[in-house]
């Protein structure tokens, strides 16, 4: 995978020219968002730059062990400081998102700032007026692209054990442990190089995949038993988590992580969705699919969403039953493709 020389050169010139850098990522940051932003910030700090990672809101607790997380500003909690730094910054990096709307109100501030933007992201169809853009959908994660960008910039010698651990976390979380979107042999060469920094692979996997609460396990059982519906005529299924379910099981940020993948273990399921209910009639939906079924297009058509071919997300303002009804109508629209994917 080759990155465009013009973009690399442009990013190099901007880093050399400017001093103050804000690094931003999307709402509800995952391991790729957290790992890639912290890694880039750590490199820029070694170049004696004034750097601040700013996220719209907090990440799940199982990512807070990453060294450097303690220095992140959360827009919803540190609003004044975050705004001040965004206004102060010479340049804004946009990592792991390609549309400012993914930052909600924080995205509006970035657009209005009218400063150089550098986008590094692996999602399709970017909608971002970036000065320079590293956008590659073949990459498994933004962390992979950050690593490639750093090496192209000549900063590989600045990678430390902590930076390698952050990048490895991004790769592992976005591929589900090197299961999804991980067929490129070059990816494993990158993983091997990160391992040479003596990162604690077992610790990282344990922190990401084995830190859920007993209540989360009970919630998962309830969802699979009572909130899971299979439509064999469409090769599709959905699950849901209601507000009542969340209250009954002490739902925490990150507790729904990975649940949407479970139905894909059923041989005949090509598409599955997980509906999560929020207050004020807001429903967020995660989609997963197999083979060549476009979960991102399905999400865009019915739930104002998008994402990757086999992993996407969306949202709709409605009741939970209404959102599920929209999903069922979508299955009928996509029936032929679902049965032939």
C-alpha positions as CSV (number, residue, x, y, z in Angstrom):
1,X,0.0,0.0,0.0
2,X,1.6,3.3,-1.1
3,X,0.7,6.7,0.3
4,X,0.7,9.7,-2.0
5,X,4.0,11.4,-2.1
6,X,2.4,14.8,-2.4
7,X,0.4,14.3,0.8
8,X,3.3,13.0,2.7
9,X,5.4,16.0,1.6
10,X,2.6,18.4,2.5
11,X,2.2,16.9,5.9
12,X,6.0,17.1,6.5
13,X,6.0,20.8,5.5
14,X,3.1,21.6,7.8
15,X,4.7,19.8,10.8
16,X,8.0,21.7,10.2
17,X,6.2,25.0,9.7
18,X,3.8,25.0,12.7
19,X,4.1,24.6,16.4
20,X,0.6,24.0,17.9
21,X,-1.4,20.9,16.9
22,X,-4.8,19.6,18.0
23,X,-5.5,16.0,17.3
24,X,-9.2,15.1,17.1
25,X,-11.3,11.9,16.7
26,X,-14.9,10.8,16.6
27,X,-17.7,10.6,19.2
28,X,-17.6,7.5,21.4
29,X,-14.0,6.8,20.6
30,X,-12.9,3.2,20.2
31,X,-9.5,1.5,20.4
32,X,-8.5,2.7,17.0
33,X,-9.4,6.3,17.7
34,X,-7.7,6.3,21.1
35,X,-4.6,4.4,20.0
36,X,-4.0,6.3,16.8
37,X,-4.4,9.8,18.4
38,X,-2.2,9.1,21.4
39,X,0.5,7.6,19.1
40,X,0.6,10.6,16.8
41,X,0.5,13.0,19.8
42,X,3.5,11.2,21.3
43,X,5.5,11.5,18.1
44,X,4.8,15.2,17.7
45,X,5.7,15.9,21.4
46,X,9.1,14.3,20.7
47,X,9.4,16.9,17.9
48,X,8.9,19.6,20.6
49,X,5.5,20.5,19.4
50,X,2.6,21.8,21.6
51,X,0.1,19.0,21.1
52,X,-3.3,18.2,22.6
53,X,-5.6,15.2,21.9
54,X,-9.3,16.3,22.1
55,X,-12.2,13.8,22.0
56,X,-15.9,14.7,22.0
57,X,-16.6,12.3,24.9
58,X,-15.0,9.6,26.9
59,X,-13.9,6.1,25.8
60,X,-14.8,2.8,27.4
61,X,-12.9,2.0,30.6
62,X,-11.0,-0.9,29.0
63,X,-9.0,1.6,26.9
64,X,-7.9,3.9,29.7
65,X,-4.7,2.0,30.5
66,X,-3.1,3.3,27.3
67,X,-0.3,5.7,28.4
68,X,-1.1,9.2,27.4
69,X,-4.9,8.8,27.9
70,X,-4.6,10.8,31.1
71,X,-3.7,13.9,29.1
72,X,-6.7,13.9,26.8
73,X,-9.3,16.7,26.9
74,X,-12.9,15.6,26.6
75,X,-15.1,18.2,24.9
76,X,-18.2,17.4,26.9
77,X,-16.3,17.6,30.3
78,X,-13.5,20.1,29.6
79,X,-15.4,22.3,27.2
80,X,-13.7,25.6,27.9
81,X,-10.2,24.2,27.7
82,X,-11.0,22.2,24.6
83,X,-12.4,25.2,22.8
84,X,-9.4,27.4,23.8
85,X,-7.0,24.9,22.4
86,X,-8.9,24.4,19.2
87,X,-8.8,28.2,18.7
88,X,-5.1,28.3,19.7
89,X,-4.0,25.4,17.4
90,X,-2.2,26.2,14.2
91,X,-3.3,22.8,12.6
92,X,-6.0,20.2,13.4
93,X,-5.5,16.5,12.7
94,X,-8.6,14.5,12.0
95,X,-8.1,10.9,12.9
96,X,-10.5,7.9,12.3
97,X,-13.3,10.0,10.9
98,X,-13.9,11.4,7.5
99,X,-17.0,13.6,8.2
100,X,-17.0,16.4,10.8
101,X,-20.6,15.4,11.7
102,X,-19.1,12.4,13.5
103,X,-17.9,14.8,16.2
104,X,-21.4,16.3,16.6
105,X,-21.1,19.9,18.1
106,X,-17.3,19.7,18.2
107,X,-17.3,19.2,14.5
108,X,-19.0,22.5,13.9
109,X,-16.2,24.3,15.7
110,X,-13.5,22.6,13.7
111,X,-15.2,23.6,10.4
112,X,-15.5,27.2,11.5
113,X,-11.9,27.5,12.6
114,X,-10.8,27.6,9.0
115,X,-7.3,26.1,9.8
116,X,-5.2,23.6,8.0
117,X,-6.8,20.1,8.4
118,X,-4.9,16.9,8.0
119,X,-7.1,13.8,7.7
120,X,-5.9,10.3,8.4
121,X,-8.7,7.7,8.1
122,X,-9.7,4.4,6.5
123,X,-13.5,4.9,6.0
124,X,-14.9,5.2,2.5
125,X,-16.2,8.4,0.8
126,X,-14.6,11.1,2.9
127,X,-16.6,14.3,3.3
128,X,-14.0,16.6,4.8
129,X,-12.3,19.7,3.3
130,X,-8.8,18.6,4.4
131,X,-5.6,20.4,3.4
132,X,-3.9,17.0,3.1
133,X,-5.6,13.6,3.3
134,X,-4.3,10.1,4.0
135,X,-7.5,8.2,3.1
136,X,-7.2,4.5,2.3
137,X,-10.1,2.0,2.7
138,X,-7.8,-1.0,2.2
139,X,-6.2,-0.2,5.5
140,X,-7.5,-2.3,8.4
141,X,-7.5,0.7,10.8
142,X,-6.4,4.3,11.2
143,X,-3.7,3.0,13.5
144,X,-2.2,1.2,10.5
145,X,-2.3,4.4,8.4
146,X,-0.7,6.4,11.2
147,X,2.1,3.9,11.4
148,X,2.6,4.0,7.6
149,X,2.5,7.8,7.7
150,X,5.1,8.0,10.4
151,X,7.4,5.7,8.6
152,X,7.0,7.7,5.3
153,X,7.7,10.9,7.2
154,X,10.9,9.4,8.6
155,X,9.8,9.3,12.2
156,X,10.0,5.5,12.7
157,X,13.0,6.0,15.0
158,X,10.8,8.0,17.4
159,X,8.4,5.1,18.0
160,X,8.6,3.9,21.6
161,X,7.2,0.9,23.4
162,X,4.2,3.0,24.5
163,X,3.6,4.3,21.0
164,X,3.8,0.7,19.6
165,X,1.4,-0.5,22.2
166,X,-1.1,2.3,21.3
167,X,-0.8,1.5,17.5
168,X,-1.2,-2.3,18.2
169,X,-4.3,-1.6,20.2
170,X,-5.8,0.3,17.3
171,X,-5.1,-2.5,14.9
172,X,-6.3,-5.3,17.2
173,X,-9.6,-3.5,18.2
174,X,-10.6,-2.6,14.6
175,X,-9.9,-6.1,13.3
176,X,-11.5,-7.9,16.3
177,X,-8.2,-9.6,17.0
178,X,-7.0,-9.8,13.4
179,X,-10.2,-11.5,12.3
180,X,-11.9,-8.8,10.2
181,X,-10.5,-6.8,7.3
182,X,-7.0,-8.3,7.9
183,X,-6.1,-10.2,4.8
184,X,-3.2,-7.9,3.6
185,X,0.2,-9.6,4.3
186,X,1.7,-6.2,4.8
187,X,-0.5,-5.8,7.9
188,X,1.3,-8.7,9.6
189,X,4.7,-7.2,8.7
190,X,3.6,-4.0,10.6
191,X,2.4,-6.1,13.6
192,X,5.7,-7.9,13.6
193,X,7.6,-4.6,13.6
194,X,5.4,-3.3,16.5
195,X,6.1,-6.5,18.5
196,X,9.8,-5.8,18.2
197,X,9.3,-2.9,20.6
198,X,8.7,-5.5,23.3
199,X,5.0,-4.7,23.7
200,X,3.0,-6.9,26.1
201,X,0.7,-8.5,23.6
202,X,-1.0,-10.7,26.2
203,X,-1.7,-7.8,28.5
204,X,-3.2,-5.7,25.6
205,X,-5.5,-8.5,24.5
206,X,-6.6,-9.1,28.1
207,X,-7.4,-5.5,28.6
208,X,-9.4,-5.2,25.4
209,X,-11.3,-8.5,25.4
210,X,-11.4,-9.8,29.0
211,X,-12.4,-6.9,31.2
212,X,-16.2,-6.9,31.0
213,X,-18.4,-7.0,34.1
214,X,-20.6,-9.8,35.4
215,X,-23.6,-7.5,34.6
216,X,-22.5,-7.2,31.0
217,X,-22.4,-10.9,30.7
218,X,-25.9,-11.2,32.1
219,X,-27.0,-8.5,29.6
220,X,-25.5,-10.4,26.8
221,X,-27.5,-13.5,27.9
222,X,-30.7,-11.5,28.0
223,X,-30.2,-10.0,24.6
224,X,-29.5,-13.4,23.0
225,X,-32.4,-15.0,24.8
226,X,-35.1,-12.4,24.5
227,X,-34.0,-9.6,22.1
228,X,-32.7,-11.6,19.2
229,X,-34.8,-12.3,16.1
230,X,-33.7,-14.3,13.0
231,X,-35.3,-13.9,9.5
232,X,-34.2,-17.0,7.5
233,X,-36.0,-15.7,4.4
234,X,-33.6,-12.8,4.4
235,X,-30.5,-14.4,5.9
236,X,-30.6,-11.6,8.4
237,X,-31.1,-10.9,12.1
238,X,-31.3,-8.1,14.7
239,X,-30.8,-7.7,18.4
240,X,-31.7,-4.7,20.6
241,X,-30.8,-3.2,24.0
242,X,-33.6,-1.1,25.5
243,X,-33.2,1.6,28.1
244,X,-34.9,-0.8,30.5
245,X,-32.3,-3.4,29.8
246,X,-29.6,-0.9,30.4
247,X,-31.0,0.2,33.8
248,X,-31.5,-3.4,34.9
249,X,-27.9,-4.4,34.1
250,X,-25.9,-1.2,35.1
251,X,-25.0,-0.5,31.5
252,X,-21.7,1.2,31.0
253,X,-20.0,2.8,28.0
254,X,-18.5,-0.1,26.0
255,X,-20.8,-2.8,27.3
256,X,-22.3,-3.4,23.9
257,X,-18.9,-3.7,22.2
258,X,-18.7,-6.9,20.1
259,X,-22.4,-8.0,20.7
260,X,-23.3,-7.2,17.1
261,X,-20.8,-9.8,15.8
262,X,-22.4,-12.7,17.7
263,X,-25.2,-13.5,15.2
264,X,-22.6,-13.9,12.4
265,X,-21.6,-17.2,14.0
266,X,-24.9,-18.5,12.6
267,X,-24.3,-20.2,9.3
268,X,-27.2,-18.6,7.4
269,X,-26.9,-15.0,8.6
270,X,-25.4,-12.6,6.1
271,X,-26.5,-9.3,7.9
272,X,-27.1,-8.5,11.5
273,X,-27.9,-5.3,13.4
274,X,-27.8,-4.2,17.0
275,X,-30.2,-1.5,18.0
276,X,-29.4,0.5,21.2
277,X,-32.0,2.8,22.6
278,X,-31.1,6.2,24.0
279,X,-33.2,8.9,25.7
280,X,-35.2,11.4,23.6
281,X,-36.1,8.8,20.9
282,X,-32.6,8.3,19.6
283,X,-31.7,4.9,18.3
284,X,-28.1,4.0,17.4
285,X,-27.6,0.9,15.2
286,X,-24.5,-1.2,14.5
287,X,-24.4,-3.4,11.4
288,X,-22.2,-6.4,10.5
289,X,-22.2,-8.5,7.4
290,X,-20.5,-11.3,5.6
291,X,-18.8,-11.5,2.3
292,X,-19.8,-8.8,-0.2
293,X,-23.0,-7.6,1.3
294,X,-22.7,-3.8,1.7
295,X,-23.7,-3.1,5.3
296,X,-22.5,0.5,4.8
297,X,-25.0,1.1,1.9
298,X,-27.8,-0.5,3.9
299,X,-27.1,1.8,6.8
300,X,-26.9,4.8,4.5
301,X,-30.2,4.0,2.8
302,X,-32.2,3.6,5.9
303,X,-30.4,4.9,9.0
304,X,-28.4,8.0,7.9
305,X,-25.2,6.1,8.4
306,X,-22.3,4.6,6.6
307,X,-18.9,2.9,7.3
308,X,-17.1,-0.1,5.9
309,X,-18.5,-2.8,3.6
310,X,-18.9,-5.3,6.4
311,X,-19.0,-3.0,9.4
312,X,-21.2,0.1,9.6
313,X,-23.3,2.3,11.9
314,X,-26.3,4.6,11.8
315,X,-28.9,6.3,13.8
316,X,-32.5,7.3,13.6
317,X,-34.8,9.5,15.7
318,X,-37.7,7.2,16.5
319,X,-39.0,4.7,19.0
320,X,-37.3,1.4,19.2
321,X,-40.2,-0.5,17.5
322,X,-40.3,2.1,14.7
323,X,-36.6,1.7,14.1
324,X,-36.9,-2.1,13.9
325,X,-39.8,-1.7,11.5
326,X,-37.6,0.4,9.2
327,X,-35.0,-2.4,9.4
328,X,-37.5,-5.0,8.3
329,X,-38.6,-2.9,5.3
330,X,-34.9,-2.6,4.4
331,X,-34.6,-6.3,4.4
332,X,-37.4,-6.6,1.9
333,X,-35.7,-4.0,-0.3
334,X,-32.4,-5.9,-0.1
335,X,-33.8,-9.4,-0.2
336,X,-32.3,-10.5,-3.5
337,X,-28.8,-9.3,-2.6
338,X,-29.1,-10.8,0.9
339,X,-29.9,-14.2,-0.6
340,X,-27.1,-14.1,-3.1
341,X,-24.2,-12.7,-1.0
